[in-house]
Amino acid sequence: MKIFLGFYILGNFLGIFQGKAKMVNMVKMSMNRDKEVLT
């Protein structure tokens, strides 16, 4: 049971990290678009 709980928590942490990475990528993409529009 403890092993299952550990995997569940680990999965949640990985999901949060992946979500943050996606957010960062989206911000970078939008910043690149802004640069393209300005130039």
C-alpha positions in Angstrom: 0.0 0.0 0.0 2.8 2.4 0.9 4.6 1.6 -2.4 1.4 2.4 -4.3 1.0 5.7 -2.4 4.7 6.5 -3.2 4.1 6.0 -6.9 1.0 8.1 -6.8 2.8 11.0 -5.2 5.8 10.6 -7.6 3.3 10.6 -10.5 1.7 13.8 -9.2 5.1 15.5 -8.9 6.1 14.4 -12.5 2.7 15.8 -13.7 3.4 19.1 -12.1 6.9 19.3 -13.5 5.6 18.4 -17.0 2.8 21.1 -16.6 5.4 23.7 -15.7 7.6 22.7 -18.7 4.6 23.1 -21.0 3.8 26.5 -19.6 7.4 27.6 -20.1 7.4 26.3 -23.6 4.2 28.2 -24.4 5.6 31.4 -22.9 8.8 31.0 -25.0 6.7 30.4 -28.1 4.5 33.5 -27.5 7.7 35.6 -26.9 9.2 34.3 -30.2 6.0 35.3 -32.0 6.1 38.8 -30.4 9.7 39.1 -31.6 8.7 38.0 -35.2 5.9 40.6 -35.2 8.2 43.4 -34.0 10.9 42.7 -36.6 
